[in-house]
Amino acid sequence: MTGLLSETAYAKINLALHIRARRPDGYHELETLFSFAEDGDRLSGQLANDLSLTISGPQASALAAGEDNLVLRAARALQAATGIAHGAALHLEKYLPVAAGLGGGSADAAATLRLVARLWSLAPDDAAIMAVAQALGADVPACVSSLTCIGSGRGDRLAPYRDPALAGTPLLLVNPGIPLLTGPVFAGWDGIDRGALDPAGWRTSRNDLTGPAVALVPEIADVLALLAAQPGATFVRMSGSGASCFALFDSAEARDAAAANIPFWHMASRIR
């Protein structure tokens, strides 16, 4: 019998996020440059007769282990798509805040797909994995590989993007401790198309959701200003629809010194 396996649910950041248009299906046409931290939540599991989930960790109290949890939804959807009769006993160690713009739920779902595929002896490139990911949410497909990539459409049309200078860059994630749902932030977008994303010029690009997110959670502006003031910070931005923000640093020492100045939730990591 397969023993205990584990996967990291890598925290997602958006180096750039350009909103281009509203779609009739309720989503938005967007162009984004996804990247991922080396750290995040942790998922472990082993074969079982049924599917089950337990949760621990510093952010566990914000998340229920019921059938609506994306971990169980992902596992059940893959089970149904493949006709596999196996179950899995899953455990999630929750470190990323909920509704934070770091793709926590999407990353958890993607890690689940990778983990149960291993438990159930599915090939990593089995078409059912990506089909389930696309049905679960716009960010889930990018989180399956958790490698820097360009997203278009609603964010689920993916193309690889390689920037050798990015990998290993010291990264600091910060959240002001205020959950922010995605829907109201997108609803606050002013509808103005400010232009296409040039991935190679991501350092001069935008996050078009920053304004509407700050209007809902003004503390985001404080976090951005605090990060920008840290010595060694080379790039500062809000991630996704907020409220989390991040900074890239020129050294791990500068990142760790900055982390000591942050009074909010934070996670020190590096770009994968």
ZIRA-V148556 format. One record per pair of residues at least 6 apart in sequence whose C-alpha atoms are under 6 Angstrom apart, sorted by the first residue. I is the first residue (numbers start at 1). J is the second residue. If there is no record, write none. Layout:
i=I j=J
i=I j=J
//
This chain:
i=3 j=46
i=4 j=45
i=4 j=46
i=5 j=44
i=5 j=45
i=6 j=43
i=6 j=44
i=7 j=43
i=7 j=111
i=8 j=41
i=8 j=42
i=9 j=40
i=9 j=41
i=9 j=42
i=9 j=107
i=9 j=108
i=9 j=111
i=10 j=37
i=10 j=39
i=10 j=40
i=11 j=36
i=11 j=37
i=11 j=40
i=11 j=102
i=12 j=36
i=12 j=102
i=12 j=103
i=13 j=34
i=13 j=35
i=13 j=36
i=13 j=102
i=13 j=239
i=14 j=33
i=14 j=34
i=14 j=239
i=14 j=240
i=15 j=33
i=16 j=32
i=16 j=33
i=16 j=205
i=16 j=206
i=16 j=207
i=17 j=31
i=17 j=32
i=17 j=206
i=17 j=207
i=18 j=30
i=18 j=31
i=18 j=207
i=18 j=208
i=19 j=30
i=20 j=29
i=20 j=30
i=20 j=193
i=21 j=28
i=21 j=29
i=22 j=28
i=28 j=154
i=29 j=153
i=29 j=154
i=30 j=152
i=30 j=153
i=30 j=154
i=31 j=151
i=31 j=152
i=32 j=150
i=32 j=151
i=33 j=149
i=33 j=150
i=34 j=148
i=34 j=149
i=35 j=148
i=36 j=146
i=36 j=271
i=36 j=272
i=37 j=270
i=37 j=271
i=37 j=272
i=38 j=270
i=38 j=271
i=38 j=272
i=41 j=93
i=41 j=94
i=41 j=95
i=42 j=92
i=42 j=93
i=43 j=91
i=43 j=92
i=44 j=90
i=44 j=91
i=45 j=89
i=45 j=90
i=46 j=88
i=46 j=89
i=47 j=87
i=47 j=88
i=48 j=87
i=48 j=88
i=48 j=89
i=49 j=86
i=49 j=87
i=50 j=87
i=51 j=87
i=51 j=88
i=51 j=89
i=52 j=89
i=52 j=90
i=53 j=65
i=53 j=90
i=53 j=91
i=54 j=91
i=55 j=91
i=55 j=92
i=55 j=93
i=56 j=93
i=57 j=93
i=57 j=94
i=58 j=95
i=59 j=94
i=59 j=95
i=59 j=97
i=60 j=94
i=70 j=109
i=71 j=109
i=71 j=112
i=74 j=109
i=99 j=179
i=99 j=180
i=99 j=181
i=100 j=179
i=100 j=242
i=100 j=243
i=100 j=244
i=101 j=239
i=101 j=240
i=101 j=241
i=101 j=242
i=101 j=244
i=106 j=139
i=106 j=140
i=107 j=143
i=110 j=140
i=110 j=143
i=110 j=144
i=133 j=140
i=133 j=141
i=134 j=141
i=138 j=155
i=138 j=156
i=141 j=156
i=148 j=161
i=149 j=159
i=149 j=160
i=149 j=161
i=150 j=158
i=150 j=159
i=151 j=157
i=151 j=158
i=167 j=271
i=167 j=272
i=168 j=270
i=168 j=271
i=169 j=270
i=169 j=271
i=170 j=248
i=170 j=249
i=170 j=252
i=170 j=270
i=171 j=247
i=171 j=248
i=171 j=269
i=171 j=270
i=172 j=246
i=172 j=247
i=172 j=267
i=172 j=268
i=173 j=246
i=173 j=266
i=173 j=267
i=174 j=244
i=174 j=245
i=174 j=246
i=174 j=265
i=174 j=266
i=175 j=244
i=175 j=265
i=176 j=264
i=180 j=243
i=182 j=241
i=185 j=212
i=185 j=213
i=188 j=212
i=209 j=241
i=214 j=220
i=230 j=258
i=232 j=249
i=232 j=250
i=232 j=254
i=233 j=248
i=233 j=249
i=234 j=248
i=234 j=249
i=235 j=247
i=235 j=248
i=236 j=246
i=236 j=247
i=237 j=245
i=237 j=246
i=238 j=245
i=239 j=245
i=249 j=255
//
